[in-house]
Amino acid sequence: MRLLQLRYFVEVASTENISSSARKLRVAQPSLSKTLKQLEQELGVTLFIRNGHSLKLSSQGTVFSKQVNQVLNQLDAAVNAVKTISSASNNAVTLRFETSSPMIPTLIQTIKAQVPGVTVNLVQHGLENNRLEHYDFEFSTHPISGNTNKLLTDEEIYVAVSSHSKLSKREHLTPDDLLNENLILSEKSPLRTYLESYLLDHNFKTVVPKFVTSDRDTFHGLIAQDIGYGFVPERSWLTVDLSAISLHKLYPDSPHRKIYLSFQPSMDLNPVHVKAERAIEAYFEEL
């Protein structure tokens, strides 16, 4: 039994007229009659009482018509529901970040402004997240195997000290200048891991922060009050309040980090994702 047979049956059952049903279905009358006969043979019942060119539903046909109509209506509703979900999905972009970042709100604003009607969803790395959770674009500090990886920025990382700190008066800072100063770091993150490695490679025997916080306001406040020094990326933290803080380059070997936009190659097939990709690249170009 085929779906086409059922749809043909329901149409003829509603009109009880082969000619008008054939015109509406845009099929030849003989073909339509043959399809109905095949359906009756498969079921082993007579669905229509035939009297010359006229048709009338049999008692079996009446029961079958009601049941088939319900099934086809449910099927059509399921198809429409799937299409609605698919349409919404095609207009959605899911962004995945390794960790929180002050650039996230303005980045989302940029995407929405340049891709009208898009819905932006967020996924963040961490032990509480499913590593297989769906995402369209990932912002990563390293290329991801199997994905297309585009370098968005290669940014220098500055030392942030209080404007009242003795370090703020130095024209140049080196890692050695930081050896006996209090260090403020974020919670565990790719940036913190990189900075710890950098310091250990530059004469630090151990890296034990005085205070740990991933809250930007707390980070700013502690440094502004000269509790310790921290590190601020050159571009991606531009929205952080830096009043009462001075930024300094480290010489001669300043730390840098790269940020990649990573996504599956098939993403190029979706126009909404292509526009979102361009908006993301434009955002980083203007940083």
C-alpha positions as CSV (number, residue, x, y, z in Angstrom):
1,M,0.0,0.0,0.0
2,R,1.4,3.3,-1.1
3,L,0.8,6.8,0.2
4,L,-0.2,7.9,-3.3
5,Q,-3.0,5.3,-3.4
6,L,-4.4,6.6,-0.1
7,R,-4.3,10.2,-1.3
8,Y,-6.1,9.3,-4.5
9,F,-8.7,7.3,-2.6
10,V,-9.4,10.2,-0.2
11,E,-9.9,12.6,-3.1
12,V,-12.3,10.3,-5.0
13,A,-14.1,9.5,-1.7
14,S,-14.8,13.2,-1.2
15,T,-16.2,13.7,-4.7
16,E,-17.5,10.3,-5.6
17,N,-16.6,11.3,-9.1
18,I,-13.7,9.9,-11.1
19,S,-13.7,12.7,-13.7
20,S,-13.6,15.6,-11.4
21,S,-11.0,13.9,-9.1
22,A,-8.8,13.1,-12.1
23,R,-8.8,16.7,-13.2
24,K,-8.0,18.0,-9.7
25,L,-5.2,15.4,-9.2
26,R,-4.0,16.0,-12.8
27,V,-3.9,12.3,-13.7
28,A,-5.6,10.4,-16.4
29,Q,-9.0,8.8,-15.5
30,P,-7.9,5.3,-16.5
31,S,-4.8,5.6,-14.3
32,L,-6.8,6.8,-11.3
33,S,-9.4,4.0,-11.8
34,K,-6.5,1.5,-11.9
35,T,-5.0,2.8,-8.7
36,L,-8.3,2.5,-6.9
37,K,-8.7,-1.1,-8.1
38,Q,-5.3,-2.0,-6.9
39,L,-6.0,-0.6,-3.5
40,E,-9.2,-2.6,-3.2
41,Q,-7.3,-5.7,-4.3
42,E,-4.7,-5.2,-1.7
43,L,-7.3,-4.6,1.0
44,G,-9.5,-7.4,-0.2
45,V,-12.6,-5.3,0.1
46,T,-14.9,-3.2,-2.1
47,L,-14.4,0.5,-1.3
48,F,-16.8,1.8,-4.0
49,I,-20.1,0.7,-5.3
50,R,-20.0,1.3,-9.0
51,N,-23.1,1.8,-11.2
52,G,-22.0,2.8,-14.7
53,H,-20.0,6.0,-14.4
54,S,-21.3,6.8,-10.9
55,L,-19.5,5.9,-7.7
56,K,-20.6,5.6,-4.1
57,L,-18.6,4.7,-1.0
58,S,-19.4,1.2,0.3
59,S,-19.8,0.7,4.1
60,Q,-16.2,-0.5,4.2
61,G,-15.2,2.5,2.1
62,T,-16.9,4.9,4.5
63,V,-15.0,3.5,7.5
64,F,-11.7,3.4,5.6
65,S,-12.2,7.0,4.4
66,K,-12.6,8.3,8.0
67,Q,-9.5,6.5,9.3
68,V,-7.3,7.4,6.3
69,N,-8.3,11.0,6.6
70,Q,-7.2,11.1,10.2
71,V,-3.9,9.4,9.3
72,L,-3.1,11.8,6.4
73,N,-4.0,14.8,8.5
74,Q,-1.6,13.6,11.2
75,L,1.1,13.0,8.6
76,D,0.6,16.4,7.0
77,A,0.9,18.0,10.5
78,A,4.1,16.1,11.2
79,V,5.6,17.2,7.9
80,N,4.7,20.9,8.5
81,A,6.1,20.7,12.0
82,V,9.4,19.3,10.7
83,K,9.5,22.0,8.0
84,T,8.9,24.7,10.6
85,I,11.7,23.4,12.8
86,S,14.0,23.1,9.8
87,S,13.3,26.7,8.7
88,A,14.0,28.0,12.3
89,S,17.2,26.0,12.4
90,N,18.4,27.4,9.1
91,N,17.9,30.9,10.5
92,A,19.8,30.1,13.7
93,V,23.5,30.3,14.4
94,T,25.1,28.6,17.4
95,L,28.4,30.0,18.7
96,R,30.7,28.0,20.9
97,F,33.3,29.7,23.1
98,E,36.2,28.2,25.1
99,T,35.4,30.5,27.9
100,S,33.5,33.7,28.7
101,S,34.6,36.9,26.9
102,P,33.7,40.5,27.2
103,M,33.4,40.7,23.4
104,I,30.4,38.2,23.2
105,P,27.6,40.7,23.6
106,T,28.9,43.1,21.0
107,L,29.8,40.2,18.6
108,I,26.2,39.0,18.9
109,Q,24.9,42.5,18.3
110,T,27.0,42.7,15.1
111,I,25.8,39.4,13.8
112,K,22.1,40.3,14.3
113,A,22.6,43.7,12.7
114,Q,24.2,42.2,9.6
115,V,22.0,39.1,9.3
116,P,18.4,40.2,9.8
117,G,16.1,37.6,11.4
118,V,18.9,35.4,12.7
119,T,18.7,33.7,16.1
120,V,22.0,33.5,17.9
121,N,22.6,30.7,20.4
122,L,25.6,30.2,22.8
123,V,27.5,27.1,23.9
124,Q,30.4,27.4,26.4
125,H,33.2,24.8,26.9
126,G,33.5,23.3,30.3
127,L,33.1,20.0,32.2
128,E,29.4,20.7,32.6
129,N,28.9,20.7,28.8
130,N,28.5,17.9,26.4
131,R,31.5,17.9,24.1
132,L,29.3,16.7,21.2
133,E,26.8,19.4,21.6
134,H,25.9,21.0,18.3
135,Y,27.5,24.3,17.3
136,D,28.0,26.1,14.0
137,F,31.0,28.3,14.8
138,E,33.6,27.8,17.5
139,F,36.1,30.4,18.7
140,S,39.3,28.6,19.6
141,T,42.9,29.4,20.5
142,H,44.0,26.6,18.3
143,P,43.0,25.0,14.9
144,I,40.4,22.2,15.3
145,S,41.2,19.0,13.4
146,G,38.8,18.3,10.6
147,N,37.3,21.8,10.6
148,T,37.9,24.9,8.4
149,N,39.9,27.2,10.6
150,K,40.3,30.9,9.9
151,L,42.6,33.1,11.9
152,L,40.6,36.0,13.3
153,T,43.3,37.7,15.3
154,D,46.8,37.4,16.6
155,E,46.8,39.7,19.5
156,E,49.5,40.8,21.9
157,I,48.8,40.4,25.7
158,Y,49.6,43.4,27.9
159,V,50.5,43.6,31.5
160,A,47.8,45.5,33.4
161,V,48.9,47.4,36.6
162,S,47.3,50.0,38.7
163,S,48.0,53.6,37.7
164,H,49.3,54.0,41.3
165,S,51.7,51.1,41.0
166,K,55.4,51.7,40.9
167,L,55.4,49.5,37.8
168,S,53.2,52.0,35.9
169,K,56.1,54.5,36.0
170,R,58.4,52.1,34.1
171,E,59.0,52.8,30.5
172,H,59.5,49.1,29.8
173,L,58.5,46.0,31.6
174,T,60.1,42.6,31.5
175,P,59.0,39.3,33.1
176,D,61.7,39.8,35.7
177,D,60.0,43.0,36.9
178,L,56.9,40.8,37.8
179,L,58.7,38.1,39.8
180,N,58.0,39.6,43.2
181,E,54.6,41.1,42.4
182,N,51.2,39.7,43.2
183,L,49.5,38.0,40.3
184,I,45.8,38.0,39.5
185,L,44.5,35.4,37.1
186,S,41.2,34.1,35.8
187,E,39.7,30.7,36.6
188,K,41.1,27.8,34.5
189,S,41.0,28.7,30.8
190,P,43.1,28.4,27.7
191,L,44.4,31.9,28.2
192,R,45.4,31.2,31.8
193,T,47.1,28.0,30.8
194,Y,49.1,29.9,28.1
195,L,50.1,32.7,30.6
196,E,51.2,30.2,33.2
197,S,53.4,28.5,30.6
198,Y,54.7,31.8,29.4
199,L,55.7,32.9,32.9
200,L,57.4,29.5,33.7
201,D,59.4,29.9,30.5
202,H,60.5,33.4,31.7
203,N,62.3,32.8,35.0
204,F,59.2,32.0,37.2
205,K,59.9,29.0,39.3
206,T,56.1,28.6,40.1
207,V,53.0,30.5,39.2
208,V,50.8,31.0,42.3
209,P,48.2,33.8,41.8
210,K,47.4,36.1,44.7
211,F,43.7,36.1,43.6
212,V,41.7,34.2,41.0
213,T,38.6,35.6,39.4
214,S,36.8,35.4,36.1
215,D,34.6,38.4,36.9
216,R,35.8,41.3,34.8
217,D,34.7,44.0,37.3
218,T,36.4,42.2,40.2
219,F,39.5,41.8,38.0
220,H,39.5,45.5,37.2
221,G,38.9,46.6,40.7
222,L,41.7,44.5,42.3
223,I,44.2,45.8,39.8
224,A,43.0,49.4,40.1
225,Q,43.4,49.1,43.9
226,D,47.0,47.9,43.4
227,I,46.3,44.4,44.8
228,G,48.3,42.9,42.0
229,Y,48.9,42.8,38.3
230,G,47.1,40.9,35.5
231,F,47.1,40.3,31.8
232,V,44.8,41.9,29.2
233,P,44.6,40.8,25.6
234,E,45.2,43.6,23.1
235,R,41.9,43.4,21.1
236,S,39.4,40.9,22.5
237,W,39.1,42.7,25.9
238,L,38.6,46.2,24.6
239,T,35.2,46.4,26.2
240,V,36.8,46.0,29.7
241,D,36.8,49.1,31.8
242,L,40.5,50.1,32.0
243,S,40.2,53.3,34.0
244,A,42.8,53.6,36.8
245,I,44.7,50.9,35.0
246,S,47.7,51.2,32.7
247,L,48.7,48.7,30.1
248,H,52.3,47.8,29.3
249,K,54.1,45.7,26.8
250,L,56.5,43.1,28.0
251,Y,60.0,43.1,26.5
252,P,61.7,41.6,24.7
253,D,59.4,38.6,24.2
254,S,55.8,39.7,24.6
255,P,53.1,37.1,25.0
256,H,50.6,36.6,22.1
257,R,47.5,34.5,21.5
258,K,45.7,33.6,18.4
259,I,41.9,33.2,18.0
260,Y,40.5,31.0,15.2
261,L,37.0,30.8,13.8
262,S,36.4,27.1,13.4
263,F,33.5,25.4,11.5
264,Q,32.7,22.3,9.5
265,P,33.3,22.8,5.7
266,S,29.7,22.0,4.9
267,M,28.7,25.3,6.7
268,D,29.5,27.1,3.4
269,L,26.3,25.6,2.0
270,N,24.0,27.6,4.3
271,P,23.5,31.3,3.2
272,V,22.7,32.4,6.8
273,H,25.9,30.9,8.1
274,V,27.9,32.5,5.3
275,K,26.6,35.9,6.2
276,A,27.3,35.2,9.9
277,E,30.8,34.2,9.1
278,R,31.4,37.5,7.2
279,A,29.9,39.5,10.0
280,I,32.3,37.7,12.5
281,E,35.3,38.4,10.3
282,A,34.3,42.0,9.9
283,Y,33.9,42.4,13.7
284,F,37.4,41.2,14.3
285,E,38.9,43.3,11.5
286,E,37.5,46.4,13.2
287,L,38.9,45.5,16.7
